[in-house]
Amino acid sequence: MKLIVNIDVPDLAAAEAFYTAAFDLAVTRRFDGVVELTGESALFHLLEKAPGTTGAGGDPRRYDRHWSPVHLDILVEDLDMAVDRATAAGALVERRPPDGAWGRIANMADPFGHGFCLIQLLNRGYDELT
């Protein structure tokens, strides 16, 4: 099984610039309204979809900051460096809670309103919670 992450965006060129700069992903294919990115263990497809068009479940797409029960958690080796890289590319830091025995996290948003978390595991990672 292979995971493909699809991210709807209103501006494909801006999304490509953000995701390649923020996460060191590379463009591998382009097709009608889609840019495929690789460089992590999952493929990323940026799908150009205009604001207000109908998404899954009949909801209109919106690109202001929104909440979604599905979001990206991106494991990184160095949280500070990853946050700096993402913010330089246009991401917003929303919250940096205190570090825990399990690791460090930064709650972020991309320029298109999608939330994601950058996570640096420490010690035994999530096993510290059990």
C-alpha positions in Angstrom: 0.0 0.0 0.0 1.2 3.5 -0.8 -0.3 6.7 0.6 -1.1 9.7 -1.6 -1.8 13.0 0.1 -4.1 15.2 -1.9 -4.2 18.9 -1.0 -6.7 21.2 -2.7 -5.2 24.7 -3.3 -6.6 27.8 -5.1 -3.2 28.7 -6.8 -1.1 25.8 -8.1 2.0 27.8 -8.7 1.9 29.3 -5.2 1.3 25.9 -3.7 4.1 24.3 -5.6 6.5 27.1 -4.5 5.4 26.7 -0.8 5.5 22.9 -0.5 8.8 22.5 -2.4 10.5 25.2 -0.3 8.9 24.4 3.1 9.4 20.6 2.9 12.2 20.1 0.3 9.8 18.1 -1.9 10.5 17.8 -5.7 8.1 18.0 -8.6 7.9 14.6 -10.3 4.8 15.0 -12.6 2.3 17.5 -13.8 -1.1 16.9 -15.3 -4.3 18.8 -15.7 -4.5 21.0 -12.6 -2.2 18.7 -10.6 1.4 18.8 -9.5 2.9 15.6 -8.0 5.6 16.1 -5.3 7.9 13.5 -3.9 10.6 13.4 -1.3 8.8 11.8 1.7 7.3 8.4 2.2 4.0 9.5 0.7 3.3 11.2 -2.7 1.7 14.6 -2.5 -0.7 15.8 -5.1 -1.5 19.5 -5.2 -4.9 19.9 -6.8 -5.9 23.3 -8.2 -9.5 23.9 -7.2 -11.2 27.3 -7.2 -12.6 28.7 -3.9 -16.3 28.1 -3.7 -16.3 25.0 -5.9 -17.9 21.9 -4.4 -15.7 19.6 -2.5 -16.4 16.2 -0.8 -19.7 16.0 0.9 -21.1 19.0 -1.0 -19.2 21.6 1.1 -17.8 24.6 -0.8 -14.0 24.8 -0.8 -12.5 27.7 1.2 -8.9 28.7 1.8 -9.1 31.0 4.8 -7.8 29.3 8.0 -10.1 26.3 8.6 -10.2 23.3 10.8 -10.2 19.8 9.4 -10.2 16.5 11.3 -7.6 15.2 8.9 -4.3 17.1 8.8 -0.6 16.4 8.2 1.8 15.5 11.1 5.3 15.8 9.7 8.1 14.2 11.7 11.3 16.2 11.5 14.8 15.8 13.0 15.2 19.4 14.1 12.0 21.3 14.9 13.5 24.8 15.1 15.1 24.4 11.6 11.9 22.9 10.2 9.8 25.8 11.6 12.3 28.4 10.2 12.1 26.7 6.8 8.3 26.5 6.7 7.8 30.1 7.9 10.4 31.4 5.4 8.2 29.7 2.7 5.0 31.3 4.0 3.7 29.1 6.8 2.3 30.6 10.0 3.1 29.3 13.5 -0.1 29.1 15.4 1.1 27.5 18.7 4.3 26.1 20.2 3.2 24.3 23.4 5.9 23.4 26.0 8.2 20.5 25.1 7.2 17.2 26.6 9.2 14.1 27.5 8.0 12.5 24.2 9.0 15.4 22.0 8.3 18.9 20.6 5.5 20.2 18.3 4.6 23.3 16.4 1.1 23.8 15.2 1.3 25.5 11.8 -0.9 26.6 8.8 0.1 26.7 5.2 -0.7 29.8 3.1 -4.0 28.1 1.9 -5.5 27.7 5.4 -4.6 24.0 5.9 -3.3 23.1 9.3 -0.3 20.8 9.9 2.0 19.9 12.7 5.8 19.7 12.7 6.9 17.1 15.3 10.3 16.3 16.7 10.3 13.0 18.7 12.6 12.8 21.7 13.7 10.0 23.9 11.3 7.1 23.2 8.9 9.3 21.3 5.2 8.6 21.9 6.2 5.5 24.0 7.0 8.1 26.7 3.2 8.6 27.1 2.5 5.0 28.0 
